[in-house]
Amino acid sequence: MAKFRSPDSLLTKLENMSIGDEIYTEKSNGYVSDNIATVKAKFPDRKYRQTSVFTHIKPFDDTLKLQDFKKVIFVTRIA
C-alpha cells in the first residue's frame, strides 16, 4: 500500500503544476532535482527549469553580511 503524501509536498506540487506555473523552495538542489526526475519518470513529456538565487533576509544596508542571505530555488514548468 502506498504511503500518504501531503498536498504540501514538493512532489505533489510538481505533479500539479500547469505550464507557466512557478513554485519556490528553500530545499537543497539535489532534493529538488530528485523530485523533478521522479515526476519526469511518470510524465516524460514534462520539462522544468530550475533556477537558484540568493536573496537577503533583512533590509539592505552597509552592515549586510553573507549570513544575511538565503538560497531560494525557483522551479518553472516550461512544457
N, C-alpha and C positions, 0 to 999 in steps of 0.2 A: 504494500500500500504506500502511496506517495505521501511525503511529508507536506504538511500545510505550509504554504508560502504566504507571507504577509503582503498585502496590497502596496505597502510602502517599500518593499524590497527593490533593489536596483534591477534585478532580473525581470520582475513584473512590470516595472516602469518601462524598461527597454522593449519588452514584448508588446506593450500597449501604445507605443509611440506611433504617430502618423508622420508622413513625410513633412519635413519642415519643423517638427517639434524639437524642442531643446530642453534638456534637463542638466542640472549641475549637481556635483557631489564633491565631498572632501575626502573620498576614499583614495586608496593608492592607485597608480596607473595599472599595475598588474591585476588588481581586483576588477577594475572596470574592463580591461581588455579580456579577462576570462569570461566575464558576463556577456560581453559583446560576442565572443566566439561561441558561447553556448546558444545564444539567440540565433546567430547566423547558421549554426548547425541545424537548427529546427526550421528556419526560414532562410534558405540560401540566397534568395534574391535581394535581401535587405543589405543596405550599406549605411554605415555610420561614420561620422567624423568626430574624432576625439581631440580636444584642444585643452592644454594645460596653461593656466595663467596664475600669476601671483597677485594678490590684492592686499592692500593694507587694511588692518582691522581697527585702527584708531585714526583720528584726524591727522591729516598730513601737516607736519611742521618740521622744524630743524632738528628735533630730537628723535626722529624716526630711525629705528634700528631694524636689522634683518629679522629679529624676533617678532616684529610688529606686522609681518606679512604672513599670509597663509595661502596655501596652494588650493586652487579650485579647478576641477575638471569639468568642462562643458562637453556634452555629448549631443550631437545633432544627427537626426536621421535624414539622410540625403536621397535614399531610394528605397 
